[in-house]
Amino acid sequence: MIDIRNRHIAVIGAARSGLAAARLLKRQGADLFVSDASEIHPEVKRSLDDLGIGWEENGHTGRTRRVDFAVVSPGVPDSAPLMKFYAEEGIPVYSEIEVAFWFNRSPLIAITGSNGKTTVTRWLEHTFEKAGRECLPAGNIGRAFCDVVDETGPDRTVILEVSSFQLDHIRTFAPDIAILLNITPDHLDRYEHQFERYEASKWRITSAQRPGSLLIVNADDPQIAARLGRLERQPVPKVISFSATAPVREGIGVRDGAIYFNNDNEELLMSTDEISLPGRHNLHNGLATALAARVSEIENDAIRESLRTFSGVEHRLELVRTLEGVRYINDSKATNINAVWFALDSYRMPIVLILGGRDKGNDYTALSDQLREKVHTIIAIGEAREAIRRQLESVVPYLLEADSMEQAVTLARQKARRGEIVMLSPACASFDMFESYEDRGETFKQAVREL
């Protein structure tokens, strides 16, 4: 635990993680204030006032520069002038999960990857519940890590979803079990369109792991597989893997449609057909969940029950309703190209696809094979409409544009036939039209219900 009493600290950003960090730092006796480049929500202002924490909004004054260190919210890019100042002056900058880790008293499982983080976090939570084990899900899902720290202890496990942005400013953050699910292009606008920088941010989850810690990786992911041999030769962390295509030397793998644990001896767990969620990506997610549960000393019976009964997460391949023989699927959480590829790969019937939002430097042509095989109509929404039309107009028979989600759903109903699917799987951020991917998904669901 780090002594931060009377340290001068700036918390940059007053959204969920910033407020959580401020509350924790205040409880620990720090001298801090909160600064946001935009207007702070009135309820947050009242909360800060009640706690006796100073704040400023609509810009950063010189006070943000006279600090011992800063805690930065995930939404603040390194390209921001204040972040450049901190880098030039050598002022330490930490993420909210780093601050929380200083005071954490629980075993910690941290999950990252371009896709599947939320599913695996919730699936692990489900597995712990089936095993009668206490856990605290937090991080990029639900409650911020700083908000659950006071509830931590050796008898309960923190299951933490972490994004690349949260990993960009860690120093001592060291999960007992780190899970790296996959690495595919995402958020390239944040990383100056350099995939290598984004990839490095994901690997940072291992940077401070200690002897006795574990790294669980996807042996089927090309970016991870390229490093796997070198990683396995390093003493810290100990690397174990999962694969949906073959047995593995140490970890969990698949052979002849059956799932096996491997650690010197091969041990049958169950058939792949018994996993509750569809699609190859969910087989990977289930394998990662099972392996993390196993090394957390959860019995196989509980693991099997969890893999058979988990119903998925909201906004990820979520069936909204079936109307006139057409299934409407909400996959609003698919905010990158790879997530959309996996969504399309999960179905074998014709699809009307609602695609678009705030573009993140996407190459939509990477979806061409799946689109030609399954999608007869794309309905493009948001700021990405022009890029989608330019890249995909020749790929599908019909490409339409909509000015709102309600219009997109109406057009989709007109184009879809009995036995087909209408799917919102946007491949983009939501912030051009919506507050969040959850808001986007709820708007889609409401429009579908009103058909």
C-alpha positions in Angstrom: 0.0 0.0 0.0 1.3 3.5 -1.0 1.1 6.3 1.5 -0.5 9.2 -0.3 -1.4 11.4 2.7 -1.0 15.1 1.8 0.3 14.3 -1.6 -0.9 16.9 -4.2 -2.8 15.1 -6.9 -4.8 16.1 -9.9 -7.6 13.8 -11.2 -8.0 14.5 -14.9 -11.5 13.7 -16.0 -14.7 13.6 -14.0 -16.5 10.7 -15.5 -17.1 7.3 -13.7 -13.5 6.3 -13.2 -12.3 9.7 -12.3 -14.9 10.2 -9.7 -14.1 6.7 -8.3 -10.4 7.5 -8.1 -11.1 10.9 -6.4 -13.3 9.2 -3.7 -10.7 6.6 -2.9 -7.8 9.1 -2.8 -9.8 11.4 -0.6 -10.5 8.5 1.8 -6.8 7.8 1.9 -6.0 11.4 3.0 -4.7 12.9 -0.3 -4.8 16.6 -1.1 -6.5 16.5 -4.5 -8.8 18.2 -6.9 -10.6 17.2 -10.1 -10.2 18.9 -13.4 -12.2 18.3 -16.6 -11.8 19.8 -20.1 -15.6 19.7 -20.5 -18.6 20.6 -18.3 -19.0 18.3 -15.2 -22.3 16.7 -14.7 -24.3 18.5 -11.9 -24.7 15.4 -9.8 -20.9 14.8 -9.9 -20.3 18.4 -8.8 -22.6 17.9 -5.8 -20.9 14.6 -5.0 -17.4 16.3 -5.1 -18.7 19.2 -3.0 -20.1 16.8 -0.4 -16.7 15.1 -0.2 -14.9 18.4 0.1 -13.0 17.8 -3.2 -12.3 20.9 -5.3 -13.0 20.9 -9.0 -12.8 22.9 -12.2 -14.5 22.4 -15.5 -14.3 23.5 -19.2 -10.6 23.6 -19.2 -7.5 22.9 -17.1 -5.9 25.8 -15.1 -2.3 26.1 -13.9 -3.3 24.2 -10.8 -3.2 20.9 -12.7 0.5 21.5 -13.4 1.6 21.9 -9.8 1.1 18.4 -8.6 3.1 15.4 -7.3 1.3 13.2 -9.8 -1.9 12.9 -11.9 -4.6 10.3 -12.2 -6.0 10.3 -15.7 -9.4 9.0 -17.0 -9.3 6.5 -19.9 -10.9 9.0 -22.2 -8.0 11.5 -22.0 -5.5 10.8 -24.9 -1.7 11.1 -24.5 -1.9 13.7 -27.3 -3.8 16.2 -25.1 -1.7 19.3 -24.2 -1.8 18.6 -20.5 -0.6 15.0 -21.0 2.3 16.3 -23.1 3.2 18.7 -20.3 3.3 15.9 -17.8 5.5 13.8 -20.1 7.9 16.7 -20.7 8.1 17.6 -17.0 8.5 14.0 -15.8 5.3 14.2 -13.7 4.0 10.7 -13.1 0.6 9.9 -14.6 -1.4 6.9 -13.4 -4.6 5.2 -14.5 -7.5 4.6 -12.1 -6.8 0.8 -12.0 -3.2 1.5 -11.0 -4.5 3.6 -8.0 -7.0 1.0 -7.0 -4.3 -1.7 -7.2 -2.3 0.1 -4.5 -5.0 -0.6 -2.0 -6.4 -4.0 -3.3 -6.4 -6.9 -0.8 -8.0 -9.6 -3.1 -6.7 -12.1 -5.6 -7.0 -10.3 -8.9 -8.0 -11.7 -12.4 -7.6 -9.1 -15.1 -9.0 -9.6 -18.6 -8.1 -7.7 -21.7 -8.3 -8.2 -25.5 -9.8 -6.5 -28.5 -13.0 -8.6 -28.2 -14.7 -10.8 -25.6 -13.6 -8.9 -22.5 -17.1 -8.3 -21.1 -18.3 -11.8 -22.0 -15.4 -13.5 -20.2 -15.7 -11.2 -17.2 -19.4 -12.0 -16.8 -18.8 -15.7 -17.6 -16.2 -15.9 -14.9 -18.5 -14.1 -12.5 -21.2 -16.7 -13.4 -18.6 -19.6 -12.8 -17.6 -18.2 -9.4 -21.3 -18.0 -8.4 -21.9 -21.6 -9.5 -18.9 -22.7 -7.4 -20.2 -20.8 -4.3 -17.2 -18.5 -4.4 -17.3 -14.7 -3.7 -16.1 -12.3 -6.4 -16.2 -8.6 -7.3 -16.6 -7.9 -11.0 -15.3 -4.4 -11.8 -13.3 -2.3 -14.2 -14.4 -1.4 -17.7 -17.7 -3.1 -16.8 -20.0 -2.0 -14.0 -18.3 -0.5 -11.0 -14.8 1.1 -11.2 -12.0 -0.8 -9.5 -11.5 2.1 -7.1 -15.1 1.8 -5.9 -14.8 -1.9 -4.9 -11.4 -1.7 -3.2 -12.8 -1.2 0.3 -14.7 -4.5 -0.2 -11.6 -6.5 -1.2 -10.1 -9.2 1.0 -8.4 -12.6 0.7 -11.7 -14.5 0.7 -13.1 -12.9 -2.5 -11.6 -12.5 -6.0 -11.7 -9.3 -8.1 -12.6 -10.0 -11.7 -11.5 -7.0 -13.7 -12.2 -6.1 -17.3 -9.5 -3.7 -18.5 -9.1 -1.8 -21.8 -6.0 -0.7 -23.6 -6.6 2.9 -22.4 -6.6 1.8 -18.8 -3.4 -0.1 -19.3 -1.6 2.8 -20.8 -0.7 4.3 -17.5 0.0 1.5 -15.1 3.3 0.9 -13.2 2.8 -1.6 -10.4 -0.5 -3.1 -11.5 0.1 -6.8 -11.3 -2.8 -9.3 -11.7 -2.4 -12.7 -10.2 -4.0 -14.1 -13.4 -3.9 -12.0 -16.5 -6.0 -13.1 -19.6 -5.1 -11.8 -23.1 -7.9 -12.9 -25.3 -6.9 -11.6 -28.7 -5.3 -8.5 -30.4 -6.9 -7.2 -33.6 -6.9 -3.6 -34.9 -9.1 -1.3 -32.7 -8.9 2.3 -31.4 -6.2 3.1 -34.0 -7.3 6.7 -34.0 -6.1 6.9 -30.4 -2.7 5.3 -31.3 -1.8 7.5 -34.3 -3.0 4.7 -36.6 -0.1 2.5 -35.5 -1.2 -1.0 -34.7 2.1 -1.7 -33.0 1.3 0.9 -30.3 -2.1 -0.5 -29.7 -0.7 -4.0 -29.5 2.0 -2.8 -27.0 -0.8 -1.4 -24.8 -2.4 -4.8 -24.5 0.8 -6.6 -23.6 1.3 -4.1 -20.8 -1.0 -6.2 -18.7 2.0 -8.5 -18.0 4.5 -5.7 -17.4 4.6 -5.9 -13.6 3.5 -9.5 -12.9 5.4 -11.2 -10.2 6.8 -14.7 -9.6 3.8 -17.1 -9.1 1.5 -15.0 -11.4 -0.1 -16.5 -14.5 -0.7 -15.2 -18.0 -3.5 -17.0 -20.0 -3.3 -16.4 -23.7 -5.1 -17.4 -26.9 -2.8 -19.7 -28.9 -5.1 -19.3 -31.9 -4.6 -15.6 -32.2 -1.8 -14.8 -34.8 -0.5 -11.8 -32.9 -0.2 -13.7 -29.6 1.0 -16.9 -31.3 3.9 -15.0 -32.8 5.2 -14.4 -29.3 4.1 -17.5 -27.6 7.3 -19.5 -27.8 9.4 -16.7 -26.4 6.8 -16.1 -23.6 6.8 -19.7 -22.5 10.6 -19.6 -22.0 10.4 -16.6 -19.7 10.1 -17.5 -15.9 7.7 -14.6 -15.1 4.8 -14.8 -15.6 4.0 -18.5 -16.1 2.2 -18.8 -19.5 -0.6 -21.2 -20.1 -2.8 -21.2 -23.2 -6.2 -22.1 -24.7 -6.9 -23.2 -28.2 -10.1 -24.1 -30.1 -8.3 -26.0 -32.8 -5.9 -28.4 -31.1 -4.7 -29.7 -27.7 -2.2 -27.5 -25.9 0.9 -28.4 -23.9 -0.3 -26.7 -20.8 -3.8 -25.2 -20.5 -7.0 -26.1 -22.3 -7.6 -27.3 -25.8 -10.0 -29.1 -28.2 -9.7 -32.5 -29.9 -12.4 -34.3 -31.9 -15.1 -32.0 -30.6 -14.2 -32.4 -26.9 -12.5 -30.0 -24.5 -9.5 -31.2 -22.5 -7.4 -29.7 -19.7 -3.7 -30.5 -20.2 -1.0 -30.4 -17.6 1.1 -33.5 -18.0 -2.1 -35.5 -18.2 -5.0 -35.0 -20.6 -8.3 -34.6 -18.7 -11.7 -34.5 -20.4 -14.0 -31.6 -19.4 -17.0 -31.7 -21.8 -18.1 -31.6 -25.4 -17.9 -28.3 -27.3 -21.5 -28.8 -28.3 -22.5 -28.3 -24.7 -21.3 -24.7 -24.5 -24.3 -22.4 -24.2 -23.3 -19.5 -26.5 -23.0 -19.9 -30.3 -20.0 -19.1 -32.5 -16.3 -19.8 -32.6 -15.5 -16.6 -30.7 -17.7 -17.9 -27.8 -15.9 -21.2 -27.8 -12.7 -19.2 -27.3 -14.4 -17.1 -24.5 -15.6 -20.3 -22.8 -12.2 -21.9 -22.9 -10.6 -18.8 -21.4 -13.2 -18.8 -18.7 -12.8 -22.5 -17.9 -9.0 -22.2 -17.7 -9.1 -19.2 -15.4 -11.6 -20.9 -13.2 -9.5 -24.1 -13.1 -6.3 -22.3 -12.0 -8.5 -20.5 -9.4 -9.2 -23.9 -7.9 -12.8 -24.2 -9.0 -14.0 -27.7 -9.5 -14.8 -29.1 -12.9 -18.5 -29.7 -12.1 -19.0 -26.0 -11.5 -17.1 -25.1 -14.6 -19.2 -27.5 -16.7 -22.4 -26.1 -15.3 -21.3 -22.6 -16.0 -20.3 -23.3 -19.6 -23.7 -25.0 -20.1 -25.9 -22.3 -18.5 -24.3 -18.9 -19.2 -26.8 -16.8 -21.2 -24.4 -14.1 -22.5 -24.3 -10.3 -21.9 -26.6 -7.5 -23.0 -25.7 -5.8 -26.3 -23.7 -8.8 -27.5 -25.6 -11.0 -30.0 -28.7 -10.3 -27.9 -32.0 -11.5 -29.4 -34.4 -8.7 -29.1 -37.5 -10.3 -30.8 -38.7 -12.4 -33.7 -41.2 -10.6 -35.9 -42.8 -12.1 -39.0 -40.2 -14.8 -39.0 -37.3 -12.3 -38.9 -34.9 -12.3 -35.9 -33.6 -8.9 -34.6 -30.2 -9.1 -33.0 -28.6 -6.4 -30.9 -24.8 -6.5 -31.1 -24.1 -2.9 -30.3 -21.1 -3.8 -28.3 -19.3 -4.8 -31.5 -17.3 -1.6 -31.8 -14.5 -2.9 -34.1 -14.2 -4.9 -37.3 -13.1 -8.1 -35.8 -16.2 -8.2 -33.5 -18.4 -7.8 -36.5 -16.6 -10.6 -38.3 -17.2 -12.9 -35.4 -20.9 -11.8 -35.2 -21.4 -12.6 -38.9 -19.5 -15.9 -38.5 -22.1 -17.0 -35.8 -25.0 -17.3 -38.3 -25.7 -19.2 -41.5 -28.8 -17.4 -42.8 -29.1 -14.1 -44.8 -28.6 -10.9 -42.9 -29.5 -7.2 -43.1 -26.6 -5.5 -41.3 -26.8 -2.1 -39.6 -23.2 -0.8 -39.7 -21.6 2.5 -38.7 -21.1 5.2 -36.1 -17.9 7.1 -35.3 -15.1 5.6 -37.4 -11.9 4.5 -35.7 -9.8 4.1 -38.8 -11.6 1.0 -39.9 -10.8 -1.1 -42.9 -14.3 -2.4 -43.7 -13.1 -4.4 -46.7 -11.8 -6.9 -44.1 -15.4 -8.1 -43.8 -15.8 -8.6 -47.6 -15.8 -12.4 -47.6 -18.4 -12.6 -44.8 -20.5 -9.9 -46.4 -20.6 -11.5 -49.8 -21.6 -14.9 -48.3 -24.3 -13.7 -45.8 -25.3 -10.0 -46.1 -27.6 -8.8 -48.9 -28.2 -5.3 -47.4 -26.1 -2.9 -45.4 -27.7 0.1 -43.8 -25.0 2.6 -42.9 -25.5 5.1 -40.1 -23.5 7.8 -38.4 -20.3 9.6 -39.4 -18.8 6.4 -41.0 -21.5 6.3 -43.7 -19.3 7.8 -46.4 -16.4 5.4 -45.6 -18.7 2.4 -45.6 -20.2 3.3 -48.9 -16.8 3.9 -50.5 -15.4 0.6 -49.3 -18.4 -1.7 -49.5 -20.8 -0.5 -52.1 -19.5 -3.0 -54.6 -19.5 -5.8 -52.1 -23.2 -6.2 -51.3 -26.3 -6.0 -53.5 -27.9 -3.1 -51.5 -26.3 -0.3 -49.4 -28.7 2.2 -47.9 -28.1 5.1 -45.5 -30.2 6.2 -42.5 -30.2 9.4 -40.5 -31.4 7.7 -37.3 -31.6 4.3 -35.6 -35.4 4.4 -36.0 -35.1 4.9 -39.8 -32.4 2.2 -40.0 -34.7 -0.3 -38.3 -37.6 0.6 -40.5 -35.5 0.2 -43.7 -34.2 -3.1 -42.3 -37.7 -4.4 -41.8 -38.5 -3.6 -45.4 -35.5 -5.5 -46.7 -35.6 -8.6 -44.4 -37.5 -11.7 -45.3 -38.9 -14.6 -43.2 -36.0 -16.8 -42.0 -33.5 -13.9 -42.1 -31.8 -11.7 -39.5 -31.6 -8.0 -38.9 -28.5 -7.3 -36.9 -27.0 -4.1 -35.4 -23.3 -4.8 -35.4 -21.8 -1.4 -35.9 -17.9 -1.8 -36.0 -17.7 1.8 -34.7 -17.8 3.9 -31.6 -21.2 5.3 -30.6 -20.3 8.8 -29.7 -21.5 10.6 -32.9 -25.2 9.7 -32.2 -25.3 8.1 -28.8 -23.9 8.5 -25.3 -22.5 4.9 -25.3 -22.8 1.6 -27.0 -25.4 0.7 -24.3 -27.5 3.8 -25.3 -27.2 2.8 -29.0 -28.3 -0.8 -28.2 -31.2 0.4 -26.1 -32.3 2.7 -28.9 -32.1 -0.1 -31.4 -34.2 -2.4 -29.1 -36.8 0.2 -28.5 -37.1 0.8 -32.3 -37.5 -2.9 -32.9 -40.1 -3.3 -30.2 -42.1 -0.5 -31.8 -42.3 -2.1 -35.2 
